[in-house]
Each structure stands twice: as C-alpha cells, then as structure tokens.
Amino acid sequence: MNLSALRSLVSCILAAAVASTPVLAAETHIVNPAELQREVLAASGARQRNLEAVNAFLAAPKVQEMLGSTGIDQTRVKTAVASLNDEELARLAARSEKAQADFAAGRMDDRDLLLIMLGFVALILVIVAVR
C-alpha cells in the first residue's frame, strides 16, 4: 500500500469517527427528556400554588381592609408578588399560610395581623426594589 492510499484510508477513518461522535453523544442524555419535562411541570405547579397562597392572603377581607387603611397600592403589591423568584415566593407563601392559620385559630388579633401584613408587604416591596 502506498503512502497516498494510506493517507486516504486514515482520513476516511478519522472523518467517519468525527461524523459519528455527535450522533453518539446526542443519543446519551444526562437527564431523560421526559424526566426534565416532569420537573418543569412540577416547578411550574409549585409556583402557581405559591402565587395562589400569597394572593389568597392578600385577598382576605381583613387584609384588604388593612391595606386600604394604610394607603398601600394593592395592584403594586400583586405585581411585585408576581415578580418574585421561586424561592422568595415559596418563603412568602409559607408565611402567609401560617399567618392565615394563626388568625383563623384565634392565636392573633387584628393588631398582630396588621403588623404581619405590613411586614409582609414591606418585604415584597424591598425585594422587588433591590432588583
């Protein structure tokens, strides 16, 4: 076999190896696409539940009354809530659910709820302003 034929053979082998590498890499995923889709849907569902929990707290008649009496713009607060990241929203949802449960169980009075609500709204507005 002459040198030219050997070079052609090596070139063909290398070209075939390079051409098949992306195909092989595309077939082996680190994360299964179906699993990734389930995770995305779960995260989206969790965010939606957290948004609903915070908005339910803000829509409670007592909270609406307190927001109105303090002059806080409810639309601005709801817009700020929607702009929170998932982690901040989850923490806020947990706090709002606890406050609602405590108030419903009679473990706090109107003054306590007012303080919690004001702290809640201040936290939301500070987080959004820092961004």
C-alpha positions as CSV (number, residue, x, y, z in Angstrom):
1,M,0.0,0.0,0.0
2,N,1.4,3.3,-1.0
3,L,1.6,6.4,1.2
4,S,-1.2,8.2,-0.7
5,A,-3.6,5.3,-0.2
6,L,-2.7,5.0,3.5
7,R,-3.4,8.8,4.0
8,S,-6.7,8.4,2.2
9,L,-7.7,5.4,4.4
10,V,-6.7,7.2,7.7
11,S,-8.6,10.3,6.5
12,C,-11.7,8.3,5.8
13,I,-11.5,6.6,9.2
14,L,-11.0,9.9,11.0
15,A,-13.8,11.5,9.1
16,A,-16.1,8.6,10.0
17,A,-15.1,8.8,13.6
18,V,-15.7,12.6,13.8
19,A,-19.0,12.3,12.0
20,S,-20.4,9.6,14.3
21,T,-19.4,11.3,17.5
22,P,-22.2,13.9,17.6
23,V,-24.8,11.1,16.8
24,L,-23.5,9.0,19.7
25,A,-23.4,12.0,22.1
26,A,-27.0,13.0,21.1
27,E,-28.3,9.6,22.0
28,T,-26.9,9.6,25.5
29,H,-28.5,12.3,27.6
30,I,-27.6,13.0,31.2
31,V,-31.2,13.8,32.0
32,N,-34.1,12.0,30.4
33,P,-36.2,14.5,28.5
34,A,-39.4,13.1,30.0
35,E,-38.0,13.5,33.5
36,L,-36.9,17.0,32.7
37,Q,-40.4,17.8,31.4
38,R,-42.0,16.4,34.7
39,E,-39.6,18.6,36.7
40,V,-40.5,21.7,34.8
41,L,-44.2,21.0,35.2
42,A,-43.8,20.3,38.9
43,A,-41.9,23.6,39.4
44,S,-44.5,25.5,37.4
45,G,-47.3,23.9,39.5
46,A,-45.5,24.7,42.8
47,R,-45.0,28.3,41.7
48,Q,-48.7,28.6,40.8
49,R,-49.8,27.2,44.2
50,N,-47.4,29.6,46.0
51,L,-48.8,32.5,44.0
52,E,-52.3,31.4,44.9
53,A,-51.5,31.2,48.6
54,V,-50.0,34.7,48.7
55,N,-52.8,36.2,46.6
56,A,-55.4,34.4,48.9
57,F,-53.7,36.1,51.9
58,L,-53.7,39.5,50.2
59,A,-57.4,39.0,49.1
60,A,-58.6,38.2,52.7
61,P,-61.2,40.8,53.7
62,K,-59.2,41.8,56.9
63,V,-56.0,42.2,54.8
64,Q,-57.9,44.2,52.1
65,E,-59.3,46.5,54.8
66,M,-55.9,47.0,56.4
67,L,-54.2,47.6,53.0
68,G,-56.8,50.2,52.2
69,S,-56.5,51.9,55.6
70,T,-52.7,52.2,55.3
71,G,-52.8,53.5,51.7
72,I,-50.8,50.7,50.2
73,D,-51.5,50.2,46.5
74,Q,-52.8,46.6,46.2
75,T,-52.1,46.5,42.5
76,R,-48.4,47.3,43.1
77,V,-48.2,44.6,45.7
78,K,-49.7,42.0,43.5
79,T,-47.4,43.0,40.6
80,A,-44.5,42.7,43.0
81,V,-45.5,39.3,44.2
82,A,-45.7,38.0,40.6
83,S,-42.1,39.2,40.0
84,L,-40.6,37.3,43.0
85,N,-38.3,34.4,42.2
86,D,-39.5,30.8,43.1
87,E,-37.6,30.7,46.4
88,E,-38.8,34.1,47.6
89,L,-42.3,33.2,46.6
90,A,-42.2,29.9,48.4
91,R,-41.0,31.5,51.7
92,L,-43.7,34.2,51.4
93,A,-46.4,31.6,50.7
94,A,-45.4,29.6,53.8
95,R,-45.5,32.8,55.9
96,S,-48.9,33.8,54.5
97,E,-50.4,30.3,55.1
98,K,-49.1,30.4,58.7
99,A,-50.5,33.8,59.3
100,Q,-53.9,32.9,57.9
101,A,-54.0,29.7,60.0
102,D,-52.9,31.6,63.2
103,F,-55.5,34.3,62.6
104,A,-58.3,31.7,61.9
105,A,-57.4,29.8,65.0
106,G,-57.6,32.9,67.1
107,R,-53.9,32.9,68.0
108,M,-53.6,36.5,66.9
109,D,-55.7,39.6,66.9
110,D,-56.2,42.4,64.4
111,R,-53.1,44.3,65.5
112,D,-50.9,41.2,65.1
113,L,-52.3,40.6,61.7
114,L,-51.7,44.3,60.7
115,L,-48.1,44.0,61.8
116,I,-47.6,40.8,59.9
117,M,-49.3,42.2,56.8
118,L,-47.3,45.4,56.9
119,G,-44.1,43.4,57.3
120,F,-45.2,41.1,54.5
121,V,-45.9,43.9,52.1
122,A,-42.7,45.8,53.1
123,L,-40.7,42.6,52.4
124,I,-42.2,42.2,49.0
125,L,-41.6,45.8,48.0
126,V,-38.0,45.7,49.3
127,I,-37.2,42.5,47.4
128,V,-38.5,44.0,44.2
129,A,-36.8,47.4,44.7
130,V,-33.4,45.7,45.3
131,R,-33.6,44.0,41.9
